[in-house]
C-alpha cells in the first residue's frame, strides 16, 4: 500500500481484507542505513583479521615491528590521503590543533604496536579478547578525566569485563604470559586515543585524524629504525622483545608483498569502520565489532593451530557480555520509557450501570 500522504489511498472494496499498516518511511530508511552500517563494520573487522594473521606470520622472521609499521604506513598514506581529499578537499588538511593530532597519533602508534607485539607471543583470540576491554577502559577514563557521570551498572560492567581479562591472563599462575600485559597496555592506549578523538571530534574530520596518525606512524617507526639500525637480533629471548628490538632487514619479495597488503587492509578497513558509524546508529552497529573475536578464533585455529582453553573462553564471554551490556544500557537510556498506549476511541466502552439489563 502506498503510504498515506504520498498518493491517494484506494477505496476498500467489499469482501477484501485491508492490508497491514506500512512502516513509516523514516523508520524504514534508518533500518536500511543501519543494515548498511552493520555490513560495513562486519566487513571492516573481517579484513582486519587478515592483517593480524599476516603480522603474526612475519613476526617470527627477521623483521622488527617498527619496520612492518613503516612499510604498512608507506602503502596506506596515499590511500588515506585520497580518502581525506575526497572527504574534505585540500583546504581541510589544515588544522589548528596540531599538538593534539600528534598526541593522538602517538597514542594510536602505541596502541597498534603493542597489539602487534602481543600477537607475536600469544594466540590471536586471546589478544583480541583482551583488547576488547578497551570500551570499559574508555568508561573509566571518561569518569576520571572528562568528569562524566557513570552509573553503578556501568561500573559493574567494567568490573565484570576486567574479571574476564584476569581469566584470560591468569596473573600469578604458571600459564601467565607476560605479553598479556602488553595487550592490556594496547587496550589502555586505545582508550586514551578514543577519548582524545572525542575532544577533537567537534572540529576535526575522522579522515583528517587518520591522515595525521599515519604521518606520525611514519615518523616514529622511521626514528626507531634509525636508533636500532646497528642493533643485534635477540632471537633467543621473548618473542615480543625480539620482535621489537631487531634491526631492519631487507624483506623478501613475498614478505614485502604481505606487509604491503597490511597497508591496503588498514586503509580500507578504517574507511569501512568510519563509514559504518557514519551510516548507521552507533548503538546498532557497534555490537558487530565483536565478530572479530570469531574470526580471530577461527583463523588462529586453522592457520596457527591455536585452541582456546575453557578459562579463555569464559573470559572472552565475560568481556563480550560486559561490552554488549554497556551498549544495551546506552540504547535503553536514549530510548527512554515507552509511552503508555491508549486504546482507540472507537473501542472504548463506558462502564455499564448496575441497573443495566
C-alpha positions in Angstrom: 0.0 0.0 0.0 1.3 3.5 -0.8 2.0 5.5 2.3 -0.7 7.9 3.3 0.1 11.5 2.1 2.2 10.4 -0.9 -0.8 9.3 -3.0 -4.5 8.7 -2.8 -5.5 5.8 -0.7 -7.6 3.4 -2.9 -11.1 2.7 -1.8 -11.6 -0.6 0.0 -13.9 -2.9 -1.9 -16.4 -5.1 -0.3 -15.1 -8.5 0.8 -11.5 -7.5 0.7 -9.2 -7.6 3.7 -7.3 -4.4 4.4 -3.6 -4.7 4.3 -1.5 -4.1 7.4 -0.1 -0.6 8.0 3.1 0.2 6.1 6.2 1.1 8.2 6.9 4.8 8.4 9.3 5.9 5.6 11.7 7.4 8.1 11.9 4.2 10.2 12.4 2.1 7.0 15.2 4.5 5.8 17.0 4.3 9.1 16.7 0.5 9.1 18.3 0.4 5.7 21.1 2.7 6.9 21.7 0.5 10.0 21.9 -2.6 7.8 24.5 -0.9 5.5 26.4 0.3 8.6 26.4 -3.2 10.1 27.7 -4.6 6.7 30.5 -2.0 6.5 31.6 -2.8 10.1 31.4 -6.6 9.7 33.4 -6.4 6.5 35.9 -4.0 8.1 36.7 -6.2 11.1 36.8 -9.2 8.8 39.6 -7.8 6.6 41.4 -6.5 9.7 41.6 -10.1 11.0 43.7 -11.0 8.0 46.1 -8.1 8.8 46.6 -9.7 12.3 47.3 -13.1 10.6 50.0 -11.5 8.3 51.7 -9.6 11.2 51.7 -12.8 13.4 53.1 -14.8 10.4 56.0 -12.4 9.8 56.7 -11.7 13.5 58.8 -14.8 13.7 61.0 -13.8 10.8 63.9 -11.3 10.5 61.8 -8.1 10.7 61.1 -5.8 13.7 57.6 -4.5 14.3 58.5 -0.9 13.6 59.7 -1.8 10.1 56.4 -3.5 9.4 54.6 -0.4 10.7 56.8 1.8 8.4 56.1 -0.3 5.3 52.4 -0.5 6.2 52.2 3.3 6.6 54.0 4.0 3.3 51.5 1.9 1.5 48.5 3.3 3.4 49.4 7.0 3.2 48.4 7.6 -0.5 45.1 5.8 0.1 44.4 7.7 3.4 45.3 11.0 1.7 43.0 10.3 -1.2 40.1 9.5 1.1 40.7 12.6 3.2 40.9 14.8 0.0 37.6 13.2 -1.2 36.1 13.9 2.2 37.1 17.5 2.9 39.2 18.7 0.0 42.7 20.2 0.2 41.6 23.0 2.5 40.5 20.5 5.1 44.1 19.3 5.7 45.0 22.4 7.7 44.5 22.1 11.5 44.8 24.5 14.4 45.2 21.6 16.8 48.4 20.0 15.5 49.6 19.2 19.0 46.6 17.1 19.9 46.7 15.5 16.4 50.3 14.4 17.1 49.5 13.2 20.6 46.6 11.2 19.2 48.9 9.7 16.6 51.5 8.7 19.2 48.7 7.0 21.2 47.5 5.2 18.1 51.0 4.1 17.3 51.4 2.8 20.8 48.1 1.0 20.6 48.8 -0.8 17.4 52.5 -1.5 18.0 51.8 -3.1 21.4 49.0 -5.1 19.9 51.3 -6.5 17.2 53.9 -7.3 19.9 51.3 -9.2 21.9 50.1 -11.3 19.0 53.8 -12.3 18.3 53.7 -14.3 21.6 50.0 -15.1 22.3 47.1 -16.7 20.5 45.1 -14.3 18.3 41.8 -14.9 20.1 43.3 -14.1 23.5 44.9 -10.8 22.4 41.7 -9.7 20.6 39.6 -10.6 23.7 41.9 -8.5 26.0 41.9 -5.5 23.7 38.1 -5.7 23.6 38.2 -4.4 27.2 39.0 -1.0 25.7 35.4 0.2 25.8 35.5 -0.5 29.5 38.7 1.5 29.8 37.0 4.3 28.0 34.3 4.4 30.6 36.8 4.7 33.4 38.8 7.4 31.6 35.6 9.3 30.8 34.8 9.2 34.5 38.2 10.2 35.7 39.3 12.8 33.1 36.1 14.0 31.4 34.1 14.1 34.6 31.3 12.2 33.1 28.7 10.7 35.4 28.8 6.9 35.3 26.1 4.8 36.8 26.6 1.8 39.0 25.5 -0.5 36.2 28.5 0.6 34.0 30.9 0.3 37.0 29.7 -3.2 37.5 30.2 -3.9 33.7 33.7 -2.6 34.0 34.4 -5.0 36.9 32.9 -8.0 35.1 34.9 -7.2 31.9 38.2 -6.9 33.8 37.3 -10.2 35.6 37.2 -11.7 32.1 40.7 -10.2 31.4 42.0 -11.8 34.6 40.6 -15.2 33.5 42.5 -15.0 30.2 45.8 -13.6 31.6 45.7 -15.5 34.9 48.5 -13.5 36.6 50.5 -15.3 39.2 49.8 -18.7 37.6 52.2 -21.0 35.8 50.5 -20.2 32.5 50.8 -16.5 32.8 52.2 -14.9 29.6 54.0 -11.5 30.1 52.8 -10.4 26.7 49.3 -10.2 28.2 50.4 -7.0 29.9 51.4 -5.6 26.5 47.9 -6.4 25.3 46.4 -4.6 28.3 48.7 -1.6 27.5 47.3 -1.7 24.0 43.7 -1.5 25.4 44.6 1.4 27.7 46.3 3.3 24.8 43.2 2.8 22.7 41.1 4.1 25.5 43.1 7.3 25.7 43.2 7.6 21.9 39.4 7.3 21.7 38.9 9.9 24.5 41.2 12.3 22.6 39.2 11.6 19.4 36.1 12.8 21.3 37.9 16.0 22.2 39.0 16.6 18.6 35.7 15.4 17.1 33.8 18.8 17.1 36.4 20.4 14.9 38.3 17.7 13.1 37.1 15.1 10.5 37.8 11.4 11.1 39.6 11.2 7.7 42.0 14.0 8.7 42.7 12.4 12.0 43.6 9.2 10.2 45.9 11.2 7.9 47.8 12.8 10.7 48.0 9.5 12.6 49.6 7.9 9.5 52.2 10.6 9.3 53.0 10.0 12.9 53.3 6.3 12.3 55.9 7.0 9.5 57.9 9.4 11.6 58.1 7.3 14.8 58.7 4.0 13.0 61.5 5.6 10.9 63.0 7.1 14.1 63.0 3.7 15.9 64.6 2.1 12.8 67.5 4.7 12.9 68.0 4.1 16.6 68.0 0.3 16.4 69.8 0.1 13.0 73.0 -1.2 14.4 71.3 -3.4 17.0 71.9 -7.1 17.5 69.0 -9.6 17.0 67.8 -11.2 20.2 66.0 -14.2 18.8 66.7 -16.3 21.9 64.7 -14.0 24.2 60.9 -13.5 24.5 59.1 -13.3 21.1 57.7 -9.9 21.8 61.1 -8.5 22.8 62.7 -10.0 19.7 60.0 -8.5 17.5 60.7 -5.1 19.0 64.5 -5.0 19.1 65.6 -6.5 15.8 67.4 -4.2 13.3 65.8 -3.6 10.0 66.3 -6.2 7.3 65.6 -6.1 3.5 62.4 -8.1 3.1 62.0 -10.8 0.5 59.6 -10.1 -2.3 57.0 -12.4 -0.8 57.3 -10.8 2.7 57.3 -7.3 1.3 54.1 -8.1 -0.6 52.4 -9.5 2.5 53.4 -6.5 4.6 52.2 -4.1 1.9 48.9 -5.9 1.9 48.5 -4.8 5.6 48.7 -1.2 4.4 45.9 -1.7 2.0 43.9 -3.5 4.6 44.4 -0.8 7.2 43.4 2.0 4.8 40.2 0.3 3.6 39.5 -1.2 7.0 39.5 2.2 8.7 37.4 3.5 5.9 34.8 0.8 6.4 34.7 1.4 10.1 34.3 5.2 9.6 31.5 4.5 7.0 29.8 2.1 9.4 29.5 4.7 12.2 28.6 7.5 9.7 25.9 5.4 8.1 24.2 3.5 10.9 23.4 4.3 14.5 26.4 3.5 16.8 24.3 1.6 19.3 23.1 -0.7 16.5 26.3 -1.0 14.6 28.8 -1.4 17.5 28.0 -5.0 18.5 29.2 -6.2 15.1 32.8 -5.3 16.2 32.7 -8.5 18.3 32.6 -10.6 15.2 36.3 -10.0 15.0 36.7 -12.4 18.0 35.0 -15.1 15.9 37.4 -14.5 13.0 40.4 -14.4 15.4 39.4 -17.7 16.9 38.8 -19.4 13.5 41.9 -18.1 11.8 44.1 -18.9 14.8 42.7 -22.4 14.9 43.1 -23.1 11.1 46.4 -21.3 10.5 48.3 -21.5 13.8 46.5 -24.5 15.5 45.6 -22.3 18.4 42.8 -23.9 20.5 41.4 -21.6 23.2 41.0 -23.3 26.6 38.0 -23.3 28.9 39.3 -20.4 31.0 40.0 -18.3 27.9 36.5 -19.0 26.5 35.0 -18.0 29.9 37.0 -14.8 29.9 36.0 -13.9 26.4 32.3 -14.5 27.3 32.6 -12.1 30.3 34.3 -9.4 28.2 31.8 -9.6 25.3 28.9 -9.8 27.7 30.0 -6.7 29.6 30.5 -4.8 26.4 27.1 -5.7 25.0 25.5 -4.8 28.3 27.0 -1.3 28.1 25.7 -0.9 24.6 22.2 -2.2 25.6 22.1 0.2 28.6 23.1 3.1 26.3 20.3 2.2 23.9 17.8 2.0 26.7 18.7 5.4 28.2 18.4 7.1 24.8 15.0 5.4 24.1 13.6 6.4 27.4 10.4 4.9 28.9 8.0 3.6 26.4 4.9 5.9 26.2 1.7 4.3 27.5 -0.5 3.1 24.7 -4.1 4.3 24.7 -6.9 2.4 23.2 -8.6 4.0 20.2 -11.7 6.0 21.0 -13.9 3.7 18.9 -13.3 0.7 21.1 -13.6 2.4 24.5 -16.7 1.4 26.4 -18.5 3.3 29.1 -18.8 1.5 32.4 -22.1 -0.2 32.5 -24.6 0.8 35.2 -25.6 -1.9 37.7 -29.2 -1.3 36.6 -28.4 -2.3 33.0 -30.4 -5.3 31.8 
